[in-house]
Amino acid sequence: MNGSSAPSHDPPAREALVIDSVPGLVAILAPSGEVDDVNTRIIEYCGLPLEAMKHWGTNGIVHAEDVPRIVPAFTHAIATGLPYDFEARIRRFDGTYRWFQVRGHPLSDVDGCIARWYVLLTDIDDLKRAQEELGREHAFLATVQQLSATGGFYWWPPTGKVFWSEQVYRIFEIDPAAPLTTELRQSRIHPDDLPAHREAVQRAIAEARDFEYDLRLLMPDQSVKYVHALAQATRDADGSLLYVGAVQDVTQRRLSELALSKVRSEFARIARVTTLSALTASIAHEVNQPLSGVVTNASTCLRMLGADPPNIEGARETARRTIRDGNRASEVITRLRALYSGMEAKLAPVDLNEAAREVLALFLSELQRQGVVVRTEFAEHLAPVMGDRVQLQQVVLNLLRNASDAMSSVDDRPRELLVKTELDERDAVRLSVRDVGVGFEPDAADKLFGLFYTTKVDGMGMGLSVSRSIIERHRGRLWAAPNDGPGATFSFSVPCGPEAPSVLHAGDTKVSWRTD
């Protein structure tokens, strides 16, 4: 067969015809394991005669790196008569090695002795390379997930089945070998967030739409992790609801955000306190006016009651004015305490016109002492903005004070200051403070809002930086522009409408649902 001399145990011609018709590489071995015959396909593939096939372990037909691995397995199979199955690289006629799956199966005679071995070699090189590429991609994905602290998951709501990637197990600090039960998963969720988590799960099952999710995990050592998850609703091959998503450990980012928020709040408080000295005259004026009224009205009331006959009606009216002036003094103190304390932000609808008028009332005497003439152009029927009234008033106060300081050296023109409100083009409310002071160079516009940047001899460089951070937390923007004439205009714009700024505090759990 194939031009070779047939040994005494040469297979019948019909058998040779059969193995030649097999669409694969086939070899027939003697009971000792020696190559007895091969089909035409092996001869064509290797480009070698049958005699060369007998020395496959030493002549390079099998890759040298694979020989030490497969020879022991082959020898053990020949000695025991057990089938064998291994992978090896076989050299093609052009010198290229390709991976093959080599399967050997013995054929026994009527006495139970092995008469010959049939060996089938199947080309699996493309599959092997695909597996290697898949393995590299899997390793790459695992590395990326570990570096980004992000893991993936599958969730089948109808059955409750969940699949986690290795990184999700790391984030939750759960042994991958442990059964991933609902109880085990929920044991890691912070008790305060567990009710919201369960509600979100029920909504996901009922509504079958994409969602994003924030919650805290409570680890066995009582440390807290912050995680962010997002999932996309889809259908599997059977049409069942399937969520494909990712979980990211955002603990460091959240802790940094909380620390930064705390620092910003402290800067804001410091900035408020540093303006207290400049407002001393205004405070004294604001408090002194109603207190003087209280004293005057009380004296008048005593005179009316001491008259003969007593003027009861006049005394009653004077007492009412006394109460009014006392309430005015109380309101002034309340506003000042709110402005200079470290009170937490309270979100509510704010009328910027009214808020600006209150600040002007506080700062008016100081502006008058500096020779500043104030004009206002407040838009009528201005929509309210959602925000913290005290923080927005602090921004207005900082802008007024900066404008006054910018005009302190102006002597050749009136020191005019304009406070203006208007509806911004982007469905927002804008407040502007325009002065006729020394102004600034156009290339310095960005530096003005930098922390600790100041042009004042006694300035701390925090007012505008803190003001910008306040406005940005209100989803707005703060900017400055030189005037066409002398001076500059500082403006901020914040959205109007019912939506509050999106601020998530440390203990909050947030789920947002998307319909896009």
C-alpha positions in Angstrom: 0.0 0.0 0.0 1.2 3.5 -0.8 4.2 2.0 -2.5 5.5 0.2 0.6 6.1 -3.5 1.1 3.3 -5.2 3.0 4.4 -7.0 6.2 2.9 -10.4 7.2 0.2 -8.7 9.2 -0.6 -6.3 6.4 -4.3 -5.2 6.6 -6.6 -6.5 3.9 -7.1 -4.5 0.8 -10.6 -3.6 1.8 -9.4 -2.2 5.1 -6.8 -0.1 3.2 -9.5 1.2 0.9 -11.6 2.2 4.0 -8.9 4.2 5.8 -8.0 5.9 2.5 -11.6 7.1 2.2 -11.7 8.6 5.7 -11.6 12.5 5.4 -8.8 12.7 8.0 -5.4 11.5 8.8 -5.5 7.8 9.8 -2.6 5.5 10.9 -2.7 1.7 11.7 -0.2 0.6 14.4 1.0 -2.9 15.3 0.3 -4.2 18.8 3.8 -3.0 19.8 2.9 0.5 18.7 5.0 0.6 15.6 3.4 2.3 12.6 2.2 -0.4 10.2 0.4 1.7 7.6 -1.0 5.2 7.0 -3.6 6.5 4.6 -2.8 8.7 1.7 -3.8 11.9 3.5 -0.9 11.5 6.0 1.6 10.9 3.2 0.3 14.0 1.4 0.2 16.2 4.6 3.7 15.3 5.9 5.3 14.8 2.4 7.2 11.8 3.8 7.1 8.1 3.0 5.7 5.4 5.3 9.2 4.4 6.5 9.7 7.9 7.9 6.4 7.7 9.8 7.8 4.8 11.8 10.3 7.2 13.4 7.8 10.0 14.4 9.3 10.4 17.8 12.8 11.4 16.6 12.6 12.8 13.1 10.6 16.0 13.8 7.2 14.9 12.5 6.0 15.6 16.0 7.2 18.9 17.5 10.2 18.4 19.7 8.5 20.3 22.6 5.5 17.9 22.5 7.5 14.6 22.4 8.5 14.5 26.1 4.8 15.0 27.0 3.1 12.5 24.7 5.6 9.6 24.7 4.8 8.6 28.3 1.1 8.7 27.5 1.5 6.7 24.3 3.8 4.1 26.0 1.4 3.7 28.9 -1.5 3.1 26.4 0.4 0.5 24.4 1.4 -1.3 27.6 -2.1 -1.3 29.2 -4.3 -1.5 26.0 -6.2 1.6 27.1 -7.3 4.1 24.5 -5.3 7.4 24.4 -6.2 10.9 23.5 -3.7 13.8 23.4 -2.9 16.9 21.5 0.4 17.4 19.6 1.8 19.6 16.8 2.4 17.7 13.5 4.8 19.1 10.9 3.3 19.8 7.5 5.2 19.2 4.2 6.1 23.0 4.1 7.6 22.9 7.6 4.6 24.4 9.4 3.4 22.8 12.6 -0.3 22.5 13.2 -2.1 21.2 16.3 -3.8 17.9 16.0 -6.0 15.8 18.3 -4.5 12.3 18.3 -6.9 9.5 19.3 -5.8 5.9 19.4 -8.2 2.9 19.9 -7.2 -0.8 20.0 -8.8 -3.6 18.0 -8.8 -7.0 19.7 -9.0 -10.4 18.1 -11.2 -13.3 19.1 -8.8 -14.3 21.9 -8.9 -10.8 23.4 -5.5 -9.8 22.3 -4.8 -6.5 20.6 -4.4 -7.1 16.9 -3.8 -3.5 15.8 -4.3 0.1 16.8 -6.4 2.6 14.8 -5.2 6.2 15.2 -7.2 9.2 14.0 -5.5 12.6 13.8 -7.9 15.6 13.6 -6.6 19.1 12.7 -7.6 21.4 15.6 -5.1 24.2 14.9 -7.8 26.8 14.2 -9.7 25.8 17.3 -6.5 25.8 19.4 -5.6 29.2 18.2 -9.1 30.5 18.9 -8.9 29.0 22.4 -5.6 30.6 23.0 -6.9 34.0 21.7 -9.9 33.6 23.9 -7.7 32.8 26.9 -5.6 35.9 26.2 -8.7 38.0 25.9 -10.0 36.5 29.1 -6.8 37.2 30.9 -6.8 40.8 29.5 -10.4 41.3 30.6 -9.6 39.9 34.1 -6.6 42.3 34.4 -8.7 45.3 33.2 -11.5 44.4 35.7 -9.0 44.1 38.5 -7.2 47.4 37.7 -10.6 49.3 37.3 -12.2 47.4 40.3 -15.0 46.5 38.0 -16.7 43.1 37.6 -19.4 41.7 35.4 -22.6 39.8 36.1 -25.5 38.0 34.6 -28.9 37.8 36.3 -31.9 35.9 35.2 -34.9 37.3 37.2 -37.4 34.5 36.3 -35.2 31.9 37.9 -33.1 34.0 40.3 -29.9 32.6 38.8 -26.9 34.8 39.1 -23.4 34.6 37.5 -20.6 36.7 38.8 -17.1 37.3 37.4 -14.1 36.8 39.6 -13.8 40.5 40.3 -17.3 40.8 41.7 -16.5 38.0 44.2 -13.4 40.1 45.2 -15.5 43.2 45.6 -18.1 41.5 47.8 -15.3 39.4 49.5 -17.1 36.2 49.0 -15.5 32.8 48.3 -16.1 31.8 44.6 -16.6 28.2 45.8 -19.5 29.2 48.0 -23.0 28.7 46.6 -24.1 32.2 45.5 -27.5 32.3 47.3 -29.7 35.3 47.7 -29.0 35.3 51.4 -25.3 35.3 50.9 -25.4 38.2 48.5 -27.7 40.3 50.7 -25.5 39.6 53.7 -23.0 42.0 52.3 -25.4 44.8 51.7 -25.5 47.5 54.4 -28.6 47.1 56.6 -29.7 50.7 56.0 -29.6 50.1 52.2 -31.2 46.7 52.2 -34.8 47.8 52.0 -34.1 50.1 49.0 -32.1 47.2 47.4 -35.0 44.8 47.7 -37.4 47.3 46.3 -35.0 47.9 43.3 -34.9 44.2 42.7 -38.6 44.0 42.5 -38.8 46.9 40.2 -36.2 45.3 37.9 -38.2 42.1 37.7 -41.5 44.0 37.1 -40.3 46.7 34.7 -37.5 45.0 32.7 -35.6 48.1 31.8 -32.0 49.4 32.2 -31.0 50.7 35.6 -28.1 52.2 37.5 -27.6 51.5 41.2 -25.6 52.8 44.1 -25.3 51.2 47.5 -23.0 50.4 50.4 -21.6 47.1 51.3 -20.8 46.1 54.9 -17.8 43.8 55.1 -17.1 41.2 57.8 -14.5 43.5 59.4 -17.2 46.2 59.6 -15.6 48.4 56.9 -17.9 50.0 54.3 -17.5 49.8 50.6 -19.4 52.0 48.0 -20.3 50.3 44.8 -21.9 51.4 41.6 -23.7 49.0 39.3 -25.4 49.4 36.0 -27.3 46.7 34.0 -28.9 46.4 30.6 -32.2 44.4 30.2 -32.1 41.9 27.3 -33.4 38.4 26.4 -31.5 35.1 26.3 -31.9 32.5 23.6 -35.1 31.2 25.2 -36.6 34.6 25.4 -36.3 34.9 29.2 -35.5 38.3 30.8 -31.7 38.6 31.3 -29.8 41.5 32.9 -26.2 42.0 31.8 -24.3 44.4 33.9 -21.2 45.6 35.7 -20.3 46.4 39.3 -17.6 48.9 40.2 -16.0 49.5 43.6 -16.1 53.3 43.9 -15.1 53.4 47.6 -12.0 55.6 47.1 -13.7 57.9 44.8 -16.7 58.4 47.1 -14.4 58.9 50.1 -12.5 61.5 48.2 -15.7 63.2 47.1 -16.9 63.3 50.7 -13.6 64.6 51.9 -13.6 67.2 49.2 -17.1 68.2 50.0 -16.2 68.6 53.6 -13.2 70.8 52.7 -15.3 72.9 50.4 -17.9 73.4 53.1 -15.2 74.5 55.5 -13.8 76.9 52.9 -17.2 78.3 52.4 -17.7 78.8 56.2 -14.2 80.5 56.4 -15.1 82.7 53.5 -18.3 83.8 55.2 -16.5 84.5 58.5 -13.8 86.5 56.8 -16.4 88.9 55.4 -17.7 89.6 58.9 -15.3 92.3 59.7 -16.2 94.2 56.5 -19.9 93.9 57.4 -19.5 95.2 61.0 -20.8 98.7 60.2 -23.7 97.2 58.2 -24.6 94.8 61.0 -24.6 97.6 63.5 -26.7 99.8 61.3 -29.2 97.0 60.5 -29.6 96.0 64.2 -29.4 99.6 65.5 -32.3 100.8 63.4 -35.0 98.5 64.8 -33.6 98.6 68.3 -33.7 102.4 68.2 -37.3 102.1 67.1 -38.1 99.8 70.0 -36.6 102.3 72.5 -38.4 105.3 70.9 -41.8 103.5 70.7 -41.4 102.2 74.3 -40.8 105.8 75.6 -43.8 107.0 73.6 -46.0 104.3 75.0 -45.0 105.2 78.5 -45.9 108.8 77.9 -49.2 107.9 76.5 -50.0 105.7 79.4 -48.9 108.4 81.8 -51.1 111.1 80.3 -54.3 112.2 82.1 -56.4 110.6 80.9 -54.2 107.8 79.5 -54.1 107.5 75.7 -54.9 103.8 75.5 -55.5 103.6 71.7 -52.3 105.5 71.0 -50.3 103.3 73.5 -51.7 100.2 71.8 -50.6 101.3 68.4 -47.2 102.3 69.7 -46.9 98.8 71.3 -47.7 97.3 67.9 -44.8 99.3 66.3 -42.5 98.1 69.2 -43.4 94.5 68.4 -42.8 95.1 64.7 -39.3 96.7 65.3 -38.4 93.9 67.7 -39.3 91.3 65.0 -37.2 93.2 62.5 -34.2 93.1 64.8 -34.8 89.4 65.3 -34.9 88.7 61.6 -31.7 90.6 61.1 -29.9 88.4 63.7 -31.4 85.3 62.2 -30.2 86.1 58.7 -26.7 86.9 60.0 -26.5 83.7 62.1 -27.5 81.7 59.0 -25.0 83.5 56.8 -22.0 83.0 59.1 -22.8 79.6 60.7 -21.9 76.2 59.4 -25.5 75.2 58.8 -26.2 72.3 56.4 -27.5 73.2 52.9 -31.2 73.2 52.7 -32.8 72.9 49.2 -35.9 74.9 48.6 -37.3 77.3 45.9 -35.4 80.6 46.0 -36.5 83.9 44.6 -33.2 85.4 43.5 -34.7 88.9 43.5 -35.7 88.6 47.1 -32.5 86.9 48.1 -30.4 89.7 46.5 -32.5 92.4 48.1 -31.8 90.9 51.6 -28.0 90.8 50.9 -28.1 94.4 49.7 -29.9 95.4 52.8 -27.2 93.9 54.9 -24.3 95.4 52.9 -25.9 98.7 51.9 -24.4 100.8 54.7 -20.9 99.5 53.9 -21.5 100.3 50.2 -22.6 103.8 51.1 -19.6 104.3 53.4 -17.4 103.4 50.3 -19.3 106.0 48.2 -20.9 103.3 46.0 -24.2 104.1 44.3 -26.3 101.0 43.8 -28.7 100.5 41.0 -30.9 97.4 40.6 -32.7 96.0 37.6 -34.7 93.0 38.8 -36.7 91.1 36.3 -40.4 90.8 37.1 -42.1 87.4 37.5 -38.7 85.7 37.7 -39.0 82.0 38.0 -37.6 80.6 41.3 -34.5 78.4 41.4 -34.1 75.3 43.5 -31.1 75.6 45.8 -29.8 76.7 49.2 -30.8 80.3 49.9 -27.9 81.0 52.3 -25.3 79.7 49.9 -26.6 81.6 47.0 -26.7 84.8 49.1 -23.1 84.1 50.1 -22.2 84.2 46.4 -24.1 87.5 45.9 -22.4 88.9 48.9 -18.9 87.9 47.6 -19.6 89.5 44.2 -20.9 92.7 45.9 -17.8 92.9 48.1 -15.4 92.3 45.2 -17.2 95.0 43.1 -16.9 97.5 46.0 -13.2 96.7 46.5 -12.6 97.0 42.7 -13.9 100.6 42.8 -12.1 101.7 46.1 -9.4 103.5 44.1 -11.7 105.1 41.6 -11.9 108.9 41.9 -12.4 110.1 38.4 -15.9 108.8 37.9 -19.0 107.8 40.0 -18.6 104.5 41.8 -21.7 102.9 40.3 -22.7 99.3 40.9 -25.5 97.5 39.0 -27.2 94.4 40.3 -29.3 92.8 37.6 -31.5 89.6 37.3 -32.9 88.2 34.1 -34.1 84.9 32.6 -31.1 83.2 30.9 -31.3 81.8 27.4 -31.0 78.2 28.7 -34.1 78.2 30.9 -32.1 79.4 33.8 -32.0 82.6 36.0 -29.0 84.9 35.7 -27.7 87.4 38.3 -25.0 89.9 37.3 -23.0 92.4 39.3 -21.5 95.1 37.2 -18.9 97.6 38.5 -16.8 100.5 37.0 -13.7 99.5 38.9 -10.2 98.7 37.7 -11.3 95.6 35.8 -8.9 92.8 34.8 -6.9 91.6 31.8 -8.8 89.1 29.5 -6.2 86.4 30.0 -6.7 86.6 33.8 -10.4 85.5 33.6 -9.7 81.8 34.4 -7.2 82.7 37.2 -9.8 84.8 39.1 -11.6 81.6 40.2 -8.5 79.7 41.3 -8.1 78.8 44.9 -5.8 81.3 46.8 -5.5 83.6 43.7 -6.1 87.2 44.7 -5.2 90.7 43.6 -5.9 92.2 47.0 -3.1 93.0 49.5 -5.2 91.5 52.4 -7.2 89.0 50.3 -7.2 85.2 51.0 -8.1 84.2 47.4 -11.0 82.0 48.5 -14.2 84.0 47.8 -14.5 83.5 44.1 -13.3 79.9 44.2 -15.8 79.0 46.9 -18.5 80.9 45.0 -17.8 78.9 41.8 -18.0 75.6 43.7 -21.3 76.7 45.2 -22.8 77.5 41.8 -21.5 74.3 40.2 -23.2 72.3 43.0 -26.4 74.1 42.0 -25.8 72.8 38.4 -25.0 76.3 37.3 -22.0 78.3 36.1 -20.1 81.4 37.3 -18.0 83.6 35.0 -16.5 87.1 34.6 -16.1 89.4 31.6 -14.5 92.8 31.1 -16.9 95.7 30.4 -16.8 97.6 27.1 -15.9 100.6 29.3 -14.3 100.6 32.7 -14.8 97.7 35.2 -16.0 94.2 34.9 -19.2 92.1 35.2 -19.4 89.0 37.3 -22.4 86.7 36.6 -23.8 83.4 37.6 -26.6 81.4 36.1 -28.5 78.5 37.9 -31.3 76.4 36.4 -34.9 77.2 37.3 -37.6 74.5 37.7 -38.6 71.8 40.2 -35.5 69.6 39.9 -33.1 69.8 42.8 -29.3 69.6 42.5 -28.1 66.0 42.2 -26.2 65.5 45.5 -25.8 62.1 47.0 -24.8 62.0 50.6 -22.9 59.2 52.4 -25.9 57.3 53.6 -28.0 57.5 50.5 -28.9 54.6 48.2 -29.8 55.7 44.7 -31.4 53.8 41.8 -32.0 55.5 38.5 -34.0 53.9 35.7 -33.5 54.6 32.0 -35.9 54.2 29.2 -33.6 55.0 26.3 
